[in-house]
Amino acid sequence: MSQEPSNALIDLSNAIASLVANARAYTATVYGRRRLPGTGIVWANDLIVTANHIIERDDEIEIVAGEAERTAATLVGRDPAGDIAVLRIEGASFGAAPRSNNGIRPGELALAIGRAGEGHPEVSTGVVNTAAAALRVNRGRIIEPVIQSEIVMLPGFSGGPLLNARGEVVGLNSSHLSRGASLTVSVAALTPIIETLTTHGKLRRGYLGIGAQAVGLSASQVADSGLSRHVGLVILSIDEGGPAHEAGLLIGDILVAVNGAPVESVDDLVDQLPGELIGSQIPLVVVRGSVKQETSITVGERS
């Protein structure tokens, strides 16, 4: 019997086939919608992470992971804007997917794994274009780093893992975040979102209880208040009993800094109100008339 010749192409092909076969242990089929199932990643013994858009219902969700049969799963939490959902299988003891601590670099070969059925995983390969993209998913919120690649995301691949050449998960794939680009939420961006969803069931966002829009400051306001910037947020409405009301802010005040950072747009304001600040007192700088005033406010939680 002749021995199979060894060359770089055969070695690469065999290595990819081995990575795909190994991925079956931590890549799940997710039944959460009427049409084609999606894919998920075994994140912990009893947790599956997947794409939010393939979970069209809050109950009657089923999972096939590893060699197990179909198993009922419960929805732990959702992040619709980031297209992330966390599911739990009570009493499960699956082996968590190996995750990369170093991410992936532009130019590296990556593998997208899909398991939109109960057979063997499917694979799509390509080169990473960037591993440091920033994606704005709604007002003021940015997810980063996000990976963009040349990989073709086949039907049912959303929610599945992107692997590096060592077979480590570097992120979660989503066809829902961008049209015309293959995007993956990196492990670095994914981990804190999963922790928050697991604890609170949703992402927490800070809230001041104001309606505002960008406005230019007059030359006299800039001069009299000693500001170096010419744009702020004029307060147009204040929620009764909300944080801004309790802090004594007034309609017409111009907000120029929140927690030490300048704000020139509503997006800037939302950026300065992450969930971890809820319940904390933070400093504000406003211009009232032509006078700069400093005050503090207790950050509320957006419902």
N, C-alpha and C positions, 0 to 999 in steps of 0.2 A: 504494500500500500504506500503510495507516494505521499510525502509530507507536503502540506500546503505551504507554498512559498510565502515568505514574510517580506512585506514592504510597508512603507509608511501609510499607504492608502488602506491596505488591509488592516493594519494595526488600528488606524483611526476608526474604520468601520466597526471593527470588533469592540473597540472601547465604547463607542456610542451605543451599540446594541446592549452592552452590559449595563450602562448607566440607565437605559430605558427599562430594562428588566428589573433592576434594583428599585427603580422609582415606584413600581407597583405597590411596594410595601407601605408607602406613605402618601400615595396619590389616591384620592377617593372619587367615586361617582356620586354626584349629588342630585337627588330627585326633589326638586322644589318648584317645578313648573310643569305645565301641561305638555309642552313640546319636548325637544331634545334636552336630556339632562346636561348638567354642567360638571365641572371638575372642582375638587377641593384639595387642600393640603392638610395632612395630619400635623397639627401644630403642637399638641400635647396629647397625653394618653387618652383624654376624653374630649378634646377640642378639635374641630375641623374649621379651617378658615376658607372662605370661598368668596365669589363675587356676589354682591348684593342683588344685582339685576336678575340673577337666575333663581333667587328665592322669591317667588311671586306670591307665596302664601306664608302665614305665620305658624301654621301647624301642618300635620300630615307630611312632614319632611322625612325623607329616608336617605340613608347613606350606605354605600358599599365601600369598605376600606380593607386593604390587604386581601386576605383570603376569606374574610368574613362574609356572612350572608347579609341581605338587606336588613338594616337596623334603623329603628326610629330615632330621630334626632330632634332636639328642641332648639329653638332660636334663642340665642343668648343676647345678641345685640346687632344693630345695623348702623352702618355709616353710608347712607344713600349717595351723598356727594362724592365720597371717596370710592364708592362701589366695593364695599367690604362688608361681609357678614360673618358672624361667629356662631357656630353650632356646637351643641354639646350632646354626646352620647353617654347617658348615665351608665356608670359601671364599666365603661370600656377601658382597655389597657393597650391601646395601639402604640406602636413605636413612633415617636415624633420624627419628623423629617430632619435630616441634617441641614443646618443652616450655616451660611457663610458669615464669618465675622469681618471679612475684608471686602465684601461686595464683588464687583466685577469691573473690568476696565474697558474703555473703548477699544475695539479691534479684537477682543476675545470672542471665541466661539461660544454660543449659548444654545441651550436646548429648551424648548417649551414642551411641556408634557400635558397631554389631555387624556381624560378617562371618561368620556361621555357615553359610557356603556360598560357592561360588566366583563368585557374581554380584556385583552392586554392593553396597556397604555399606548397611545399614539404619540408621535414626536414630530416636531418641526424645528429645523435648525437655522441658524443665521448668525451674523456678526453683530455685535453691539455697536451702535452708533455713539451713544452717550450714556453715561451712568450717573450724570449729575444734573439732569433736567429738573426744572421746577414747574409744577402744574397748579394753576389756580382753578379750583373746583367750584367755588362759589364766592360770594362777596367777602373779600378779605382773607380767605383761607387758601393757603398754599400747601401742597404736599410735595415734599422733597426729601431725598433725591428720588427721582423717577428715572427708570431705565428705558431707553428707546433703542429698538433693534430692527434688523432687516427680516426678522422672523415673520412668517405668515401664520397668523392665528387662525387655525382651522375651527369649524363649528364645534362648539362645546368645550373649547379650550379655556374659556374665561373661568377664573377661580383657581386655575392650576398653577403649578410652580414653573419658574424659570430657573434652570440649573446652569452652573458653571461647569468647566471641564472636569472638575473633581467630583461632580455629582451632588454638590451642595446647593440648597435652595438660596437664590439671591433675591427673589421677589415673587409677587403674585401677579399673574397676567389678567388683563382686563381689555375687552374689546369695546367697552362702554365709555371709557374716559376720553377717547379721542377718535375722530374719524380720519382714516387714512394713515394712521401711525400705529405701530405695535408698541404699546406701553405696558410697563410692568412697575408696580409699586414695590420699591426696594424693601428688603428686610428692615433696614434702618428706619424707614418711614412707617412701615407696617407695625412694628413691634409696639410702640406706644399707643397706637390706635387700638390694637387688639387688647392691650391691658386695660384701656379705658372702657371698651365695649364689654369686656368680661366683668368688670367691676360695676359699671353703671348702666349698661344696656344701650347707651348712646354716647355721642361725643358731647361733652359739656362746653358751652361757650359763655363767656362773660357778657354782661349786660349793664348798661348805664341808664337805660330808660329815657333815651332822647331820640328825636328825629332831627337829622342835621344834613347840611349840604355844604360843599366847598364854596368859599367866598374869598374874594381878594380883600386884603387889608389896605386901608388908605395910607398915603404917605405920612399923614399926621399920626395915625394910629401906630404905625411902625416906629416913627421917631419918638413919640411920647412914651411908648411902652418898652422901648429899647430892644425890640425884636430884630432878628436877622432874616426872618422869613416873611413873605408877603401873602401867604395863603393860610387859612385856617378853616374850621368848620363852624358855621353859624348854627346855633340851636334854634330849631323851628318849632319843636314841640317837646313837652316833658310829661312823662307818664306820672299820673297822680300816685303818690306813695312809693315811687321807684327810687333807685339810688340817687339820681340827679336831683329829684325833688327833695329828698332828705338832706342832700349836701348843700342845698340853697342855690343851685344854679337857676338862671333865669332865661326865658326866651329872649333871643337877641345876643346873649353871650357868645363870644367867638372862642371856641376851643382850639388852642394852638399846641398843646403838649399833653400827653397822657403817659404816666409812669416814666417820665424822663425822656420820652421819644416824641419828636414832632409829628403832628397829624395834619395832612393836607388833603385827605380824601376819606370817604367812609371806609374804604379798604384799609387805609392806615389805622383807623380806629379799631376795626375788628382784629387786625393783626396784634394790637396791644392788649387784647382781652382774652387770652387763652383760658381754658378751663381751670388750670391750676391756680389762677388768681381769684377764683370765686370765693367770696367771704373775706378777702384781704382788703386792707386800705391802701390805696395808691394815690400818688400826687397828681393833681391836674393844674394846668396853667390856662387861664382864660383872659380874654380882653373884654372888659366891660366898659363901653364908651371908648375912651382912649387910655384906660388904666389897666395895666397888667395886674392880675390877681392870682395868687397861688392858694389852692385849697386841697382837700383830700376827699376821697369818695370810697365807699365800700362797694366793691364789685358784686353785682347780683348775678343770677343765673338765668340765661335765656330759656324760656319754656319751649 
